[in-house]
Amino acid sequence: DQQVKQNSPSLSVQEGRISILNCDYTNSMFDYFLWYKKYPAEGPTFLISISSIKDKNEDGRFTVFLNKSAKHLSLHIVPSQPGDSAVYFCAASAWTSGTYKYIFGTGTRLKVLA
Amino acid sequence: DGGITQSPKYLFRKEGQNVTLSCEQNLNHDAMYWYRQDPGQGLRLIYYSQIVNDFQKGDIAEGYSVSREKKESFPLTVTSAQKNPTAFYLCASIEGGGANVLTFGAGSRLTVL
């Protein structure tokens, strides 16, 4: 049972345009959401997060939107740059068994074309 | 600089052998996690630990074991009972006290020959 889903395995975008990566979740107990960027054979690096009490968080070129009623979040990258090409994971967390448990989606491979 | 150190970076193992992956953090974080990454399956939680001498199974704990004898260290043993051990293993940690950013190490690539 996949609680966090990224239904698009890959996405190609022209440099300078907007990249939109989507993520859906099923567990209403999730209260904190994160996006990570990952290169092959490296650990994920944190990009941006959002608490369930907010619907938008912005950091430079990156904006995360949260729609709690739809259990959906998205990451917008504007403008997209070739260096943004990587795999992006969304993650959701909830307090369980005395700690925060983090569940990850399967990732979306973004390719920004120069 | 504070961070998470995983070793070895690459490891080869023969079938039937146990192998231990090291994870050390100097961030003074309370909770530590082990994830496994396979192509097309994202990151799956193996084990996690909130405090020293305490740990819980994640979603795919079968064939793995862990210990948490020190706050800084959370080694993962991949036993011969793990049927598909070839994967990229990631250790992570988080500061206690609330929902926060999970910090990852650089990962260890295990290949079973």
Chai-1 contact restraints between the chains, C-beta under 6 A:
chainA,res_idxA,chainB,res_idxB,connection_type,confidence,min_distance_angstrom,max_distance_angstrom,comment,restraint_id
A,Y32,B,A99,contact,1.0,0.0,6.0,A-B,restraint_1
A,E42,B,A106,contact,1.0,0.0,6.0,A-B,restraint_2
A,G43,B,L90,contact,1.0,0.0,6.0,A-B,restraint_3
A,G43,B,F104,contact,1.0,0.0,6.0,A-B,restraint_4
A,G43,B,G105,contact,1.0,0.0,6.0,A-B,restraint_5
A,G43,B,A106,contact,1.0,0.0,6.0,A-B,restraint_6
A,G43,B,G107,contact,1.0,0.0,6.0,A-B,restraint_7
A,P44,B,F104,contact,1.0,0.0,6.0,A-B,restraint_8
A,F46,B,V101,contact,1.0,0.0,6.0,A-B,restraint_9
A,S93,B,A99,contact,1.0,0.0,6.0,A-B,restraint_10
A,S97,B,Q56,contact,1.0,0.0,6.0,A-B,restraint_11
A,G98,B,Q50,contact,1.0,0.0,6.0,A-B,restraint_12
A,T99,B,A31,contact,1.0,0.0,6.0,A-B,restraint_13
A,T99,B,Q50,contact,1.0,0.0,6.0,A-B,restraint_14
A,Y100,B,A99,contact,1.0,0.0,6.0,A-B,restraint_15
A,Y102,B,L102,contact,1.0,0.0,6.0,A-B,restraint_16
A,F104,B,G42,contact,1.0,0.0,6.0,A-B,restraint_17
A,F104,B,L43,contact,1.0,0.0,6.0,A-B,restraint_18
A,G105,B,G42,contact,1.0,0.0,6.0,A-B,restraint_19
A,T106,B,G42,contact,1.0,0.0,6.0,A-B,restraint_20
A,G107,B,G42,contact,1.0,0.0,6.0,A-B,restraint_21
